[in-house]
Amino acid sequence: MPLLRLGRVGAAALLVVLAATASQAAAPRLLWKVKLGGRIYTSPLVCDLRDEPGREVVVCDSESRRVVCVSAQGKVLWSYGEGFTARLTSTPAAADLDGDGHLEVVAAGGGGHLVCLRADGSCAWRTRLEGEVDWAAPTISDLDGDGSPEILLGTYAGFFCFNSRGQVRWRARQMGGVAALAAVADLNGDGKREVLVPADRSLWCLDAAGETVWQFTAPVGGGGVTVGDLEGDGRLEVVATFDDRLIYLLDAQGRPQWAYCGGYAGGSNGWQAPPALADMDGDGRLEIVTGDGDGAFRCLDAQGRERWYYAAGAPLGDQVTVGDVDGDGQQEVLAGFDDDGTVLCLRGPQPAWRFRADFRVTTTPSLADIDGDGRTEILVASNDNCLYCLRAGGGRAGKLSWPLRRLDAAQTGALVGGER
């Protein structure tokens, strides 16, 4: 049985946190703000949909039941809402599904729909889902290496794989409903990708045909999975998070290498967000960065040792992103908060700055140079119906190690081949 590592929580850590708040940097500058018709529950998807310079930002006008595309300058380019009968809470994904060199946007939910939208916002196809989608989201990846991507999605009825035209390829019947986010990577080096699916107390590893490769079960319910080469040996590991602040490192065969227990952090909401992976100290090795439902942030090294801890004292809205947002050469951690609309930027265990929206931020901030000027923008979607574009500092864009909620526009959750 692997060694259980206990988190360093308690009075000493809290005193460090309180002392750190005195050294906050200036808040970021607001570049633009777009007000939509309803609250936004999806994280900003940043992708290059058009041939023109700059990138686009796609969010769901959740309560107005529309997928909205916004330009790098904050102009609404198109919106699509045909047929949605319920609010949209699933963050869209993007990839080139038809091989024409242009990305398509895939959105799920809104009463049980899977929709593929072209770069101009027109509908390429629509599929009626078995089961509704709530907070799960599409993952896009070419599982079998045939050049045509698959779309993976959990619903209340199960976990499904669709082809690039929205037709069901297989359904994983090993598990019931799936509300968590999958990760995809070639774990065994055979040229085909495995699919990692959290469901209840288990993490399932499926092959490209949906058959079980292995299953790992924890004592409590789970909800997060991320893949990367943490040991730096060319082999991938799996980081799985579970409730009660449990984090496991598994090898590619699903065997636990260590377990970490974050302990009691002063609250009762112990769900642990899917982690981000980044080289936080510049030593060439990846660290694990994550937050929990009570707003406690942790950075662990590849051996499960706690590098730093910060207690924000407020419920985390969603997952974290990591990148050098101000061009100073250091990696910052960004997260939104569910109670007061705050976006927090951490530099290690110290707050660098805070930005406050007008209502809750239940989404993950996204990081990208969307206008091509060499500087990083921070995209924040809020329950105040607004999409914000911020800039912190004036330096050139630095390394963005984990810039989107699930790392990339396809939402693979796998850092493969080094940091981006």
The 8 nearest C-alpha neighbors of each residue, nearest first, counted from 0:
[[1, 2, 255, 257, 256, 3, 258, 254],
 [2, 0, 257, 256, 3, 255, 258, 4],
 [1, 3, 257, 4, 258, 0, 256, 259],
 [4, 2, 258, 259, 257, 1, 5, 260],
 [3, 5, 259, 258, 260, 2, 6, 303],
 [4, 6, 260, 259, 261, 3, 7, 262],
 [7, 5, 261, 8, 260, 262, 305, 4],
 [8, 6, 5, 9, 12, 305, 308, 261],
 [9, 7, 12, 6, 264, 262, 10, 263],
 [10, 8, 12, 11, 13, 7, 264, 263],
 [9, 11, 13, 12, 14, 8, 15, 7],
 [12, 10, 14, 13, 9, 15, 8, 7],
 [13, 11, 15, 14, 10, 9, 8, 16],
 [12, 14, 16, 10, 15, 11, 17, 9],
 [15, 13, 17, 11, 16, 12, 10, 18],
 [16, 14, 12, 18, 13, 17, 19, 11],
 [17, 15, 13, 19, 14, 18, 309, 12],
 [16, 18, 14, 19, 15, 20, 13, 21],
 [17, 19, 15, 16, 20, 14, 21, 22],
 [20, 18, 349, 16, 21, 17, 22, 15],
 [19, 21, 22, 18, 17, 350, 23, 349],
 [20, 22, 19, 23, 18, 17, 350, 349],
 [23, 21, 20, 19, 24, 351, 350, 349],
 [24, 22, 351, 352, 350, 21, 20, 25],
 [25, 23, 351, 352, 26, 22, 350, 353],
 [24, 26, 352, 27, 23, 351, 391, 353],
 [25, 27, 352, 353, 354, 24, 28, 391],
 [28, 26, 391, 390, 389, 25, 29, 392],
 [27, 29, 390, 389, 30, 391, 26, 392],
 [28, 30, 389, 31, 388, 27, 390, 387],
 [31, 29, 389, 388, 28, 390, 32, 387],
 [32, 30, 388, 29, 73, 387, 33, 389],
 [31, 33, 387, 386, 388, 385, 34, 73],
 [34, 32, 386, 385, 73, 35, 387, 31],
 [35, 33, 385, 384, 386, 32, 36, 383],
 [36, 34, 384, 37, 385, 60, 33, 38],
 [35, 37, 63, 384, 60, 34, 38, 62],
 [38, 36, 62, 384, 63, 60, 35, 61],
 [37, 39, 384, 382, 62, 61, 383, 60],
 [38, 40, 61, 382, 60, 381, 384, 41],
 [41, 39, 88, 61, 362, 361, 38, 382],
 [42, 40, 90, 88, 39, 362, 59, 89],
 [41, 43, 362, 363, 90, 380, 44, 58],
 [44, 42, 58, 57, 365, 56, 45, 41],
 [43, 45, 57, 56, 42, 58, 408, 46],
 [46, 44, 56, 55, 43, 57, 408, 54],
 [45, 47, 55, 54, 48, 408, 44, 56],
 [48, 46, 54, 55, 49, 53, 45, 102],
 [47, 49, 118, 102, 46, 55, 101, 54],
 [50, 48, 51, 47, 118, 54, 55, 101],
 [49, 51, 52, 48, 47, 53, 101, 54],
 [50, 52, 49, 53, 54, 48, 47, 55],
 [53, 51, 50, 54, 371, 370, 49, 47],
 [52, 54, 370, 369, 371, 71, 51, 55],
 [55, 53, 47, 369, 46, 71, 370, 45],
 [54, 56, 70, 46, 71, 47, 69, 45],
 [55, 57, 45, 69, 44, 68, 43, 70],
 [58, 56, 68, 44, 67, 43, 69, 45],
 [59, 57, 43, 67, 66, 41, 44, 60],
 [58, 60, 66, 61, 65, 67, 41, 39],
 [61, 59, 65, 39, 63, 37, 64, 62],
 [60, 62, 87, 59, 39, 86, 64, 63],
 [61, 63, 86, 37, 64, 38, 60, 87],
 [62, 64, 37, 60, 61, 65, 36, 86],
 [65, 63, 61, 86, 62, 87, 80, 60],
 [64, 66, 80, 60, 79, 59, 63, 67],
 [65, 67, 59, 79, 78, 58, 60, 80],
 [66, 68, 78, 58, 57, 59, 77, 65],
 [67, 69, 57, 77, 76, 56, 75, 78],
 [70, 68, 75, 56, 74, 76, 55, 73],
 [71, 69, 55, 74, 73, 72, 75, 76],
 [72, 70, 370, 369, 73, 55, 54, 53],
 [73, 71, 70, 74, 370, 31, 69, 30],
 [72, 74, 70, 71, 69, 31, 33, 75],
 [75, 73, 70, 69, 72, 76, 71, 33],
 [74, 76, 69, 77, 68, 70, 73, 67],
 [77, 75, 69, 68, 74, 70, 78, 67],
 [78, 76, 68, 75, 120, 67, 79, 119],
 [77, 79, 67, 66, 65, 68, 120, 80],
 [80, 78, 66, 65, 81, 120, 67, 77],
 [79, 81, 65, 64, 83, 66, 82, 78],
 [82, 80, 83, 79, 65, 64, 84, 122],
 [81, 83, 84, 80, 109, 112, 110, 64],
 [82, 84, 109, 81, 85, 110, 64, 80],
 [83, 85, 110, 109, 82, 86, 64, 111],
 [86, 84, 109, 110, 83, 87, 64, 108],
 [85, 87, 62, 61, 109, 64, 88, 63],
 [88, 86, 61, 109, 64, 108, 89, 59],
 [87, 89, 40, 41, 134, 133, 61, 86],
 [90, 88, 136, 134, 135, 87, 41, 107],
 [89, 91, 41, 136, 42, 88, 92, 106],
 [92, 90, 106, 105, 89, 136, 104, 137],
 [91, 93, 409, 105, 408, 104, 137, 410],
 [94, 92, 104, 409, 408, 103, 105, 102],
 [95, 93, 102, 103, 96, 409, 104, 139],
 [96, 94, 102, 101, 103, 98, 97, 100],
 [95, 97, 163, 94, 98, 148, 103, 147],
 [96, 98, 99, 95, 163, 147, 100, 164],
 [99, 97, 100, 95, 96, 101, 147, 146],
 [100, 98, 101, 97, 95, 96, 102, 103],
 [99, 101, 98, 95, 102, 97, 96, 94],
 [102, 100, 99, 95, 48, 103, 118, 98],
 [103, 101, 95, 94, 48, 93, 118, 104],
 [102, 104, 117, 93, 94, 116, 95, 118],
 [105, 103, 93, 116, 115, 92, 117, 106],
 [104, 106, 115, 92, 91, 114, 93, 116],
 [107, 105, 91, 114, 113, 104, 115, 92],
 [108, 106, 113, 112, 89, 114, 132, 109],
 [109, 107, 132, 111, 112, 110, 87, 131],
 [108, 110, 85, 83, 87, 86, 84, 111],
 [109, 111, 85, 84, 108, 83, 131, 112],
 [112, 110, 131, 108, 128, 109, 130, 127],
 [113, 111, 127, 108, 128, 107, 126, 110],
 [112, 114, 107, 126, 125, 106, 127, 128],
 [115, 113, 125, 106, 105, 124, 112, 107],
 [114, 116, 105, 124, 123, 104, 122, 125],
 [117, 115, 122, 104, 120, 123, 121, 103],
 [116, 118, 103, 120, 121, 119, 123, 122],
 [117, 119, 48, 120, 103, 102, 49, 116],
 [118, 120, 117, 121, 77, 116, 48, 49],
 [121, 119, 117, 116, 118, 77, 79, 122],
 [120, 122, 117, 116, 119, 123, 118, 79],
 [121, 123, 116, 124, 115, 117, 120, 114],
 [124, 122, 115, 116, 117, 121, 125, 114],
 [125, 123, 115, 122, 114, 126, 164, 165],
 [124, 126, 114, 113, 115, 127, 112, 165],
 [127, 125, 113, 112, 165, 128, 114, 124],
 [126, 128, 112, 111, 113, 125, 129, 114],
 [129, 127, 111, 112, 130, 126, 113, 131],
 [128, 130, 156, 127, 131, 111, 154, 155],
 [131, 129, 156, 155, 154, 128, 111, 132],
 [130, 132, 111, 154, 155, 110, 108, 133],
 [133, 131, 108, 154, 135, 111, 134, 155],
 [132, 134, 135, 88, 89, 131, 108, 178],
 [135, 133, 89, 88, 178, 136, 132, 179],
 [134, 136, 178, 179, 180, 133, 89, 153],
 [137, 135, 89, 90, 180, 152, 134, 138],
 [138, 136, 152, 151, 92, 150, 139, 91],
 [137, 139, 151, 410, 409, 150, 411, 152],
 [140, 138, 150, 409, 149, 151, 148, 137],
 [139, 141, 148, 149, 142, 150, 138, 409],
 [142, 140, 148, 149, 144, 143, 147, 146],
 [141, 143, 192, 207, 191, 140, 144, 149],
 [142, 144, 191, 145, 141, 207, 192, 190],
 [145, 143, 146, 141, 142, 191, 190, 147],
 [144, 146, 147, 143, 141, 142, 148, 191],
 [147, 145, 144, 148, 141, 143, 98, 142],
 [146, 148, 145, 141, 163, 149, 96, 97],
 [149, 147, 141, 140, 163, 96, 139, 146],
 [148, 150, 162, 140, 141, 163, 161, 139],
 [151, 149, 139, 161, 160, 138, 162, 137],
 [152, 150, 160, 138, 137, 159, 139, 161],
 [151, 153, 137, 159, 158, 136, 138, 154],
 [152, 154, 158, 177, 157, 178, 135, 159],
 [155, 153, 132, 156, 157, 130, 177, 131],
 [154, 156, 176, 130, 131, 157, 177, 132],
 [157, 155, 130, 176, 154, 129, 175, 158],
 [158, 156, 176, 175, 154, 177, 155, 153],
 [157, 159, 153, 171, 170, 152, 177, 154],
 [160, 158, 170, 152, 151, 169, 153, 171],
 [159, 161, 151, 169, 168, 150, 167, 170],
 [162, 160, 167, 150, 168, 166, 165, 149],
 [161, 163, 149, 165, 164, 166, 168, 150],
 [162, 164, 96, 165, 149, 148, 147, 161],
 [165, 163, 162, 166, 124, 161, 96, 97],
 [164, 166, 161, 162, 163, 126, 167, 125],
 [167, 165, 161, 162, 164, 168, 126, 163],
 [166, 168, 161, 169, 160, 162, 165, 159],
 [169, 167, 161, 160, 162, 166, 170, 159],
 [170, 168, 160, 167, 159, 209, 171, 208],
 [169, 171, 159, 158, 172, 160, 209, 168],
 [172, 170, 158, 173, 209, 159, 169, 174],
 [171, 173, 174, 170, 157, 175, 158, 209],
 [174, 172, 171, 175, 211, 210, 203, 157],
 [175, 173, 172, 157, 176, 171, 198, 158],
 [174, 176, 157, 156, 177, 173, 172, 155],
 [175, 177, 155, 157, 156, 154, 178, 174],
 [178, 176, 153, 154, 157, 198, 179, 155],
 [177, 179, 135, 153, 134, 154, 176, 133],
 [180, 178, 135, 222, 177, 197, 181, 223],
 [181, 179, 135, 136, 223, 182, 178, 196],
 [180, 182, 196, 195, 179, 183, 194, 138],
 [183, 181, 412, 411, 195, 194, 225, 413],
 [182, 184, 194, 411, 193, 195, 413, 192],
 [185, 183, 192, 193, 186, 413, 194, 182],
 [186, 184, 192, 193, 188, 191, 187, 190],
 [185, 187, 251, 184, 188, 235, 193, 192],
 [186, 188, 189, 185, 251, 252, 190, 193],
 [189, 187, 190, 185, 186, 191, 192, 234],
 [188, 190, 191, 187, 185, 192, 186, 193],
 [191, 189, 188, 185, 192, 144, 143, 187],
 [192, 190, 143, 189, 142, 185, 144, 207],
 [193, 191, 185, 142, 184, 207, 183, 143],
 [192, 194, 206, 184, 185, 205, 183, 207],
 [193, 195, 183, 205, 204, 182, 206, 196],
 [196, 194, 204, 182, 181, 203, 183, 205],
 [195, 197, 181, 203, 202, 198, 194, 204],
 [198, 196, 202, 222, 201, 179, 203, 221],
 [199, 197, 201, 177, 200, 202, 196, 221],
 [198, 200, 220, 201, 221, 197, 222, 219],
 [201, 199, 220, 221, 219, 217, 216, 198],
 [202, 200, 216, 198, 215, 199, 197, 203],
 [201, 203, 197, 215, 196, 214, 198, 216],
 [202, 204, 214, 196, 195, 201, 197, 213],
 [203, 205, 195, 213, 212, 194, 211, 214],
 [206, 204, 211, 194, 209, 210, 212, 193],
 [205, 207, 193, 209, 208, 210, 212, 194],
 [206, 208, 142, 209, 143, 193, 192, 191],
 [209, 207, 206, 210, 169, 205, 168, 143],
 [208, 210, 205, 206, 207, 171, 169, 211],
 [211, 209, 205, 206, 208, 212, 171, 207],
 [212, 210, 205, 213, 204, 206, 209, 203],
 [211, 213, 205, 204, 206, 210, 214, 203],
 [214, 212, 204, 211, 203, 253, 215, 252],
 [213, 215, 203, 202, 204, 216, 201, 253],
 [216, 214, 202, 201, 253, 203, 217, 213],
 [217, 215, 201, 200, 202, 214, 218, 219],
 [216, 218, 200, 219, 201, 215, 220, 241],
 [217, 219, 200, 216, 220, 241, 201, 242],
 [220, 218, 200, 217, 242, 241, 221, 243],
 [221, 219, 200, 199, 242, 241, 222, 218],
 [222, 220, 241, 200, 242, 199, 240, 223],
 [221, 223, 179, 197, 241, 240, 198, 220],
 [222, 224, 273, 240, 239, 272, 221, 197],
 [225, 223, 239, 273, 238, 240, 182, 181],
 [224, 226, 238, 412, 413, 237, 182, 274],
 [227, 225, 413, 237, 236, 414, 238, 412],
 [226, 228, 414, 235, 236, 229, 415, 413],
 [229, 227, 235, 231, 230, 236, 234, 233],
 [228, 230, 285, 301, 231, 227, 236, 284],
 [229, 231, 232, 228, 301, 284, 234, 285],
 [232, 230, 229, 228, 233, 284, 234, 285],
 [233, 231, 230, 234, 228, 229, 235, 284],
 [232, 234, 231, 228, 235, 230, 416, 229],
 [235, 233, 232, 228, 236, 231, 230, 251],
 [236, 234, 228, 227, 186, 251, 226, 233],
 [235, 237, 250, 227, 228, 251, 226, 249],
 [236, 238, 226, 249, 248, 225, 250, 239],
 [239, 237, 248, 225, 224, 247, 226, 249],
 [240, 238, 224, 247, 223, 246, 237, 248],
 [241, 239, 246, 223, 245, 271, 221, 273],
 [240, 221, 242, 245, 220, 271, 222, 244],
 [241, 243, 270, 244, 269, 220, 221, 271],
 [244, 242, 269, 245, 270, 241, 271, 262],
 [243, 245, 261, 242, 271, 269, 260, 270],
 [244, 246, 260, 241, 243, 259, 240, 242],
 [245, 247, 240, 259, 258, 239, 241, 244],
 [248, 246, 258, 239, 238, 257, 249, 259],
 [247, 249, 238, 256, 257, 237, 255, 239],
 [250, 248, 255, 237, 254, 253, 256, 236],
 [249, 251, 236, 253, 254, 252, 237, 255],
 [250, 252, 186, 253, 236, 235, 249, 187],
 [253, 251, 250, 254, 213, 249, 187, 186],
 [254, 252, 249, 250, 251, 215, 213, 255],
 [253, 255, 249, 250, 252, 256, 251, 215],
 [256, 254, 249, 257, 248, 253, 250, 1],
 [257, 255, 248, 249, 1, 254, 250, 258],
 [258, 256, 1, 2, 248, 255, 247, 3],
 [257, 259, 247, 3, 246, 4, 2, 248],
 [258, 260, 4, 246, 3, 245, 5, 303],
 [261, 259, 245, 5, 262, 244, 6, 4],
 [262, 260, 6, 244, 5, 259, 245, 263],
 [263, 261, 260, 6, 264, 244, 5, 8],
 [262, 264, 265, 261, 266, 8, 267, 269],
 [265, 263, 266, 262, 8, 295, 9, 293],
 [266, 264, 263, 267, 293, 312, 9, 310],
 [267, 265, 293, 264, 268, 263, 269, 292],
 [266, 268, 269, 265, 293, 263, 264, 292],
 [269, 267, 292, 293, 270, 266, 291, 243],
 [268, 270, 243, 292, 244, 242, 267, 291],
 [271, 269, 242, 292, 291, 268, 243, 244],
 [270, 272, 291, 244, 242, 240, 241, 290],
 [271, 273, 318, 291, 290, 274, 223, 289],
 [274, 272, 223, 224, 240, 318, 271, 225],
 [275, 273, 289, 288, 272, 287, 225, 276],
 [274, 276, 288, 287, 401, 289, 320, 277],
 [275, 277, 287, 286, 285, 288, 274, 401],
 [278, 276, 285, 286, 400, 279, 275, 401],
 [279, 277, 285, 284, 286, 281, 280, 283],
 [278, 280, 277, 330, 281, 286, 285, 329],
 [281, 279, 282, 278, 283, 330, 329, 284],
 [282, 280, 283, 278, 279, 284, 329, 285],
 [281, 283, 284, 280, 278, 279, 285, 286],
 [284, 282, 281, 278, 285, 280, 231, 279],
 [285, 283, 278, 282, 231, 229, 286, 230],
 [284, 286, 278, 277, 229, 276, 287, 283],
 [285, 287, 300, 277, 278, 299, 276, 301],
 [288, 286, 276, 299, 298, 275, 274, 300],
 [289, 287, 298, 275, 274, 297, 276, 286],
 [288, 290, 274, 297, 296, 272, 275, 319],
 [291, 289, 296, 295, 272, 294, 271, 297],
 [292, 290, 271, 294, 293, 295, 270, 272],
 [291, 293, 268, 314, 315, 270, 269, 294],
 [294, 292, 314, 268, 291, 295, 266, 313],
 [293, 295, 315, 314, 311, 313, 291, 292],
 [294, 296, 310, 290, 291, 309, 293, 311],
 [297, 295, 290, 309, 308, 289, 310, 294],
 [298, 296, 308, 289, 288, 307, 290, 299],
 [297, 299, 288, 307, 306, 287, 305, 286],
 [300, 298, 305, 287, 304, 306, 303, 286],
 [299, 301, 286, 303, 302, 304, 287, 306],
 [300, 302, 229, 303, 286, 230, 299, 285],
 [303, 301, 300, 304, 257, 299, 256, 230],
 [304, 302, 300, 299, 301, 259, 305, 257],
 [305, 303, 299, 300, 302, 306, 4, 301],
 [304, 306, 299, 307, 298, 6, 303, 300],
 [307, 305, 299, 298, 304, 300, 308, 297],
 [308, 306, 298, 305, 297, 348, 309, 347],
 [307, 309, 297, 296, 348, 298, 310, 12],
 [308, 310, 296, 348, 295, 16, 311, 297],
 [311, 309, 295, 312, 294, 296, 13, 16],
 [312, 310, 294, 313, 295, 309, 296, 293],
 [311, 313, 310, 294, 293, 314, 295, 265],
 [312, 314, 294, 311, 293, 315, 336, 338],
 [315, 313, 293, 294, 292, 337, 336, 316],
 [316, 314, 336, 294, 292, 317, 337, 293],
 [315, 317, 361, 336, 337, 335, 362, 360],
 [318, 316, 362, 363, 315, 361, 335, 272],
 [317, 319, 363, 272, 404, 273, 334, 320],
 [320, 318, 334, 333, 363, 289, 332, 275],
 [319, 321, 333, 401, 402, 332, 403, 404],
 [322, 320, 332, 401, 331, 400, 402, 333],
 [323, 321, 399, 330, 400, 331, 324, 398],
 [322, 324, 330, 397, 398, 329, 331, 326],
 [323, 325, 322, 375, 326, 391, 397, 396],
 [326, 324, 392, 391, 394, 327, 323, 393],
 [325, 327, 394, 397, 395, 396, 328, 323],
 [328, 326, 329, 325, 394, 323, 397, 324],
 [327, 329, 326, 323, 397, 330, 398, 325],
 [330, 328, 323, 327, 331, 346, 326, 279],
 [329, 331, 323, 322, 279, 321, 328, 332],
 [330, 332, 346, 322, 345, 321, 323, 344],
 [331, 333, 321, 345, 344, 320, 346, 319],
 [334, 332, 344, 320, 319, 343, 321, 345],
 [333, 335, 319, 343, 342, 363, 364, 318],
 [336, 334, 342, 360, 316, 341, 363, 362],
 [337, 335, 316, 315, 360, 341, 340, 338],
 [336, 338, 316, 359, 361, 360, 314, 315],
 [337, 339, 359, 336, 340, 314, 313, 360],
 [338, 340, 359, 341, 358, 337, 336, 360],
 [341, 339, 359, 358, 360, 356, 355, 336],
 [340, 342, 355, 336, 339, 354, 335, 343],
 [343, 341, 335, 354, 353, 334, 355, 336],
 [344, 342, 353, 334, 333, 341, 352, 335],
 [343, 345, 333, 352, 351, 332, 350, 353],
 [346, 344, 350, 332, 351, 331, 349, 347],
 [347, 345, 331, 349, 351, 350, 348, 332],
 [346, 348, 349, 345, 307, 331, 332, 350],
 [349, 347, 309, 308, 307, 346, 345, 350],
 [348, 350, 19, 346, 347, 345, 351, 20],
 [351, 349, 345, 352, 23, 344, 20, 346],
 [350, 352, 23, 24, 345, 344, 346, 349],
 [353, 351, 26, 23, 24, 344, 350, 25],
 [354, 352, 343, 342, 26, 344, 341, 355],
 [355, 353, 342, 341, 26, 343, 356, 352],
 [354, 356, 341, 340, 342, 353, 357, 339],
 [357, 355, 340, 358, 341, 354, 381, 359],
 [356, 358, 383, 340, 355, 359, 339, 381],
 [359, 357, 340, 383, 382, 356, 339, 381],
 [358, 360, 340, 337, 382, 339, 338, 381],
 [361, 359, 381, 340, 335, 336, 337, 362],
 [360, 362, 316, 337, 317, 359, 40, 336],
 [363, 361, 42, 317, 360, 316, 41, 40],
 [362, 364, 42, 318, 317, 404, 334, 319],
 [365, 363, 379, 378, 334, 377, 362, 333],
 [366, 364, 403, 378, 377, 402, 43, 363],
 [367, 365, 402, 377, 376, 378, 403, 375],
 [368, 366, 375, 376, 369, 377, 365, 402],
 [369, 367, 375, 376, 374, 371, 370, 373],
 [368, 370, 54, 53, 367, 71, 371, 376],
 [371, 369, 53, 71, 372, 368, 54, 52],
 [372, 370, 53, 373, 368, 369, 52, 374],
 [373, 371, 374, 370, 368, 369, 375, 395],
 [372, 374, 396, 395, 371, 368, 375, 370],
 [375, 373, 396, 395, 372, 368, 394, 376],
 [374, 376, 368, 396, 367, 324, 366, 390],
 [375, 377, 390, 367, 368, 389, 366, 388],
 [376, 378, 366, 389, 388, 365, 390, 379],
 [379, 377, 388, 365, 364, 387, 366, 389],
 [378, 380, 364, 387, 386, 381, 377, 388],
 [381, 379, 386, 39, 385, 42, 387, 362],
 [382, 380, 360, 383, 39, 385, 384, 359],
 [381, 383, 38, 39, 384, 359, 358, 360],
 [382, 384, 358, 381, 385, 357, 38, 359],
 [385, 383, 38, 37, 382, 35, 34, 39],
 [386, 384, 34, 33, 383, 381, 35, 380],
 [385, 387, 380, 33, 32, 379, 381, 34],
 [388, 386, 32, 379, 378, 31, 385, 380],
 [387, 389, 378, 31, 30, 377, 29, 32],
 [390, 388, 29, 377, 30, 28, 376, 27],
 [389, 391, 376, 28, 27, 377, 392, 29],
 [390, 392, 27, 325, 28, 324, 393, 389],
 [393, 391, 325, 394, 390, 27, 326, 324],
 [392, 394, 325, 391, 395, 374, 326, 390],
 [395, 393, 326, 325, 392, 396, 374, 327],
 [394, 396, 374, 326, 373, 397, 393, 325],
 [397, 395, 374, 375, 326, 373, 394, 324],
 [398, 396, 323, 326, 328, 399, 395, 324],
 [397, 399, 323, 322, 400, 396, 419, 330],
 [400, 398, 322, 402, 401, 323, 397, 321],
 [399, 401, 322, 277, 418, 419, 321, 398],
 [400, 402, 321, 406, 320, 399, 403, 275],
 [403, 401, 366, 320, 399, 365, 406, 321],
 [404, 402, 406, 365, 405, 407, 401, 320],
 [403, 405, 406, 363, 318, 320, 319, 365],
 [404, 406, 412, 410, 403, 407, 411, 408],
 [407, 405, 403, 401, 412, 404, 402, 410],
 [406, 408, 410, 409, 403, 405, 411, 402],
 [407, 409, 93, 410, 92, 46, 44, 45],
 [408, 410, 139, 92, 93, 407, 411, 138],
 [411, 409, 405, 138, 407, 408, 412, 92],
 [412, 410, 182, 183, 413, 409, 138, 405],
 [411, 413, 405, 182, 225, 406, 410, 226],
 [414, 412, 226, 411, 225, 415, 227, 182],
 [415, 413, 227, 226, 417, 416, 412, 418],
 [414, 416, 417, 413, 227, 228, 184, 226],
 [417, 415, 414, 418, 228, 227, 419, 233],
 [418, 416, 415, 419, 414, 228, 227, 400],
 [417, 419, 400, 414, 416, 277, 415, 278],
 [418, 400, 399, 417, 398, 401, 414, 416]]
